């Protein structure tokens, strides 16, 4: 019992086509392709930060500058 030859795969494909029908197999293939495409788009969107995320990040320089100015002026509140 070695590996399956091309004839074995053709017979399996023929039996699957007879059991499920070509229309149902076509629908399954298109659904699977749509799912893979949606997954790829989701991964691409997850890698790139959105505009809303860019705007939400505060400027850290303003806090540091204010703290340094208070330290220089001697304000010890």
C-alpha positions as CSV (number, residue, x, y, z in Angstrom):
1,X,0.0,0.0,0.0
2,X,2.0,2.9,-1.3
3,X,0.9,6.3,-2.2
4,X,-2.3,6.9,-4.1
5,X,-2.0,7.3,-7.9
6,X,-3.9,9.8,-10.0
7,X,-6.4,7.2,-10.9
8,X,-7.3,6.7,-7.2
9,X,-7.8,10.5,-6.8
10,X,-10.0,10.7,-10.0
11,X,-12.2,7.9,-8.7
12,X,-12.6,9.6,-5.3
13,X,-13.4,12.9,-7.0
14,X,-16.0,11.2,-9.2
15,X,-17.7,9.6,-6.1
16,X,-17.7,12.9,-4.2
17,X,-19.3,14.7,-7.3
18,X,-21.9,12.0,-7.5
19,X,-22.8,12.2,-3.8
20,X,-22.8,16.0,-3.3
21,X,-23.5,17.2,-6.9
22,X,-21.5,19.8,-8.8
23,X,-23.7,22.7,-7.7
24,X,-23.3,22.1,-4.0
25,X,-19.5,21.6,-4.5
26,X,-19.3,24.9,-6.4
27,X,-21.2,26.7,-3.6
28,X,-18.8,25.2,-1.0
29,X,-15.8,26.3,-3.0
30,X,-17.1,29.9,-3.4
31,X,-17.9,30.1,0.3
32,X,-14.5,28.9,1.3
33,X,-12.9,31.4,-1.1
34,X,-14.9,34.2,0.3
35,X,-13.9,33.2,3.9
36,X,-10.2,33.2,3.0
37,X,-10.5,36.6,1.3
38,X,-12.3,38.0,4.3
39,X,-9.6,36.6,6.6
40,X,-6.8,38.2,4.5
41,X,-8.5,41.6,4.5
42,X,-9.0,41.3,8.3
43,X,-5.4,40.6,8.8
44,X,-4.4,43.4,6.6
45,X,-6.7,45.9,8.5
46,X,-5.4,44.7,11.8
47,X,-1.8,45.5,10.9
48,X,-2.5,49.0,9.8
49,X,-3.6,51.5,12.5
50,X,-6.8,53.3,11.7
51,X,-7.2,57.1,11.7
52,X,-9.2,57.0,14.9
53,X,-6.4,55.2,16.7
54,X,-3.8,57.7,15.4
55,X,-5.9,60.6,16.8
56,X,-6.5,59.0,20.2
57,X,-2.8,58.9,21.1
58,X,-2.0,61.9,23.3
59,X,1.1,64.0,22.8
60,X,3.5,62.9,25.5
61,X,5.8,66.0,25.0
62,X,3.3,68.4,26.5
63,X,3.2,66.5,29.9
64,X,7.0,66.4,30.0
65,X,7.4,70.0,29.1
66,X,4.8,71.1,31.7
67,X,6.6,69.0,34.4
68,X,10.0,70.5,33.5
69,X,8.6,74.0,33.6
70,X,7.1,73.5,37.0
71,X,10.3,72.0,38.3
72,X,12.3,75.0,37.0
73,X,9.9,77.6,38.4
74,X,10.0,75.9,41.9
75,X,6.3,75.3,42.0
76,X,6.0,72.5,44.5
77,X,2.2,71.9,44.6
